[in-house]
């Protein structure tokens, strides 16, 4: 029996509203809130939350001395099409050169790493 249920994954960032907008552009859903805390509810009811973090320093990837702390794996049907769309939203490529793999690594506008994974 589970002790708890996952409520949301929360990302620290300098601008919660802007980062929620980035993820809404990629995942769909609705953005609610202003200021230091903004929620994104994606289709299916899952949630991401974004919390203001003064002095935020983004993780570095790959860098064993600067842990990435976590990353999101996001499933897509077409890696090339999804890549073009997320780059237009403001994602930055981190590890995308090997086109034979089933995943590519990017950073969101606040510097959090995430992967697009072939579904």
C-alpha positions as CSV (number, residue, x, y, z in Angstrom):
1,X,0.0,0.0,0.0
2,X,1.3,3.4,-1.0
3,X,2.0,5.9,1.8
4,X,1.6,9.0,-0.5
5,X,0.5,10.0,-3.9
6,X,2.5,12.2,-6.2
7,X,1.0,15.7,-6.3
8,X,3.4,17.6,-8.7
9,X,6.9,17.8,-9.8
10,X,8.2,21.3,-8.8
11,X,10.9,23.1,-10.7
12,X,12.8,26.0,-9.1
13,X,13.4,28.8,-11.6
14,X,13.9,32.6,-11.8
15,X,10.5,33.3,-13.6
16,X,7.7,30.7,-12.8
17,X,5.2,32.2,-15.2
18,X,7.6,32.1,-18.2
19,X,8.8,28.6,-17.5
20,X,5.3,27.3,-17.1
21,X,4.5,28.9,-20.5
22,X,7.4,27.1,-22.1
23,X,6.2,23.7,-20.8
24,X,2.6,24.5,-21.7
25,X,3.8,25.2,-25.2
26,X,5.4,21.8,-25.3
27,X,2.9,19.7,-23.3
28,X,-0.4,21.6,-23.6
29,X,-2.5,22.2,-20.6
30,X,-3.5,25.2,-18.5
31,X,-1.3,27.6,-16.5
32,X,-2.7,29.0,-13.3
33,X,-1.1,31.3,-10.8
34,X,1.2,34.3,-10.6
35,X,4.2,35.4,-8.6
36,X,6.3,32.9,-6.8
37,X,4.2,29.8,-7.6
38,X,2.6,28.8,-10.9
39,X,0.9,25.5,-11.7
40,X,0.6,23.7,-15.1
41,X,-2.0,21.0,-15.4
42,X,-1.3,18.9,-18.5
43,X,-3.9,16.8,-20.4
44,X,-4.6,13.7,-18.3
45,X,-4.5,15.7,-15.0
46,X,-0.8,15.5,-14.2
47,X,0.8,18.6,-12.8
48,X,4.1,20.5,-13.0
49,X,4.6,23.4,-10.7
50,X,7.2,26.2,-10.9
51,X,8.6,28.0,-7.9
52,X,10.5,31.2,-7.8
53,X,14.0,30.7,-6.5
54,X,16.0,33.9,-5.9
55,X,19.7,33.3,-6.9
56,X,18.7,30.2,-9.0
57,X,21.8,28.6,-10.6
58,X,20.9,26.1,-13.4
59,X,22.3,22.6,-13.3
60,X,25.1,21.8,-15.8
61,X,24.9,18.8,-18.1
62,X,26.8,16.6,-18.1
63,X,29.0,17.6,-15.2
64,X,29.5,15.2,-12.2
65,X,30.5,18.1,-10.0
66,X,27.2,20.0,-10.8
67,X,24.4,17.5,-10.4
68,X,21.5,17.9,-12.7
69,X,19.3,16.8,-9.7
70,X,16.5,15.5,-11.9
71,X,15.4,15.6,-15.5
72,X,12.1,15.0,-17.4
73,X,11.8,12.3,-20.2
74,X,9.1,13.4,-22.6
75,X,7.8,10.9,-25.2
76,X,7.3,12.1,-28.8
77,X,6.4,10.4,-32.0
78,X,8.7,12.3,-34.3
79,X,12.0,13.6,-32.7
80,X,12.8,15.9,-35.6
81,X,9.4,17.6,-35.6
82,X,9.3,17.9,-31.8
83,X,12.9,19.3,-31.8
84,X,12.0,22.1,-34.2
85,X,8.9,23.0,-32.1
86,X,10.8,23.1,-28.7
87,X,13.7,25.1,-30.1
88,X,11.1,27.7,-31.3
89,X,9.8,27.8,-27.7
90,X,13.2,28.5,-26.4
91,X,14.8,25.1,-25.6
92,X,18.6,24.8,-25.9
93,X,20.2,21.7,-27.3
94,X,22.7,20.0,-24.9
95,X,23.3,16.6,-26.5
96,X,21.6,16.2,-29.9
97,X,24.3,15.3,-32.3
98,X,23.8,11.5,-32.3
99,X,20.6,11.2,-34.5
100,X,20.7,7.4,-34.3
101,X,19.7,7.3,-30.6
102,X,16.1,7.2,-29.4
103,X,16.6,10.4,-27.3
104,X,18.0,13.9,-27.4
105,X,18.9,16.1,-24.5
106,X,17.9,19.8,-24.1
107,X,17.6,22.5,-21.5
108,X,14.5,24.5,-20.8
109,X,14.9,28.3,-20.7
110,X,15.9,28.2,-17.0
111,X,18.5,25.5,-17.7
112,X,16.8,22.3,-16.4
113,X,17.8,19.4,-18.6
114,X,15.1,17.3,-20.3
115,X,15.0,14.6,-22.9
116,X,12.8,14.1,-25.9
117,X,12.4,10.3,-26.2
118,X,11.1,8.4,-29.2
119,X,7.8,6.9,-28.2
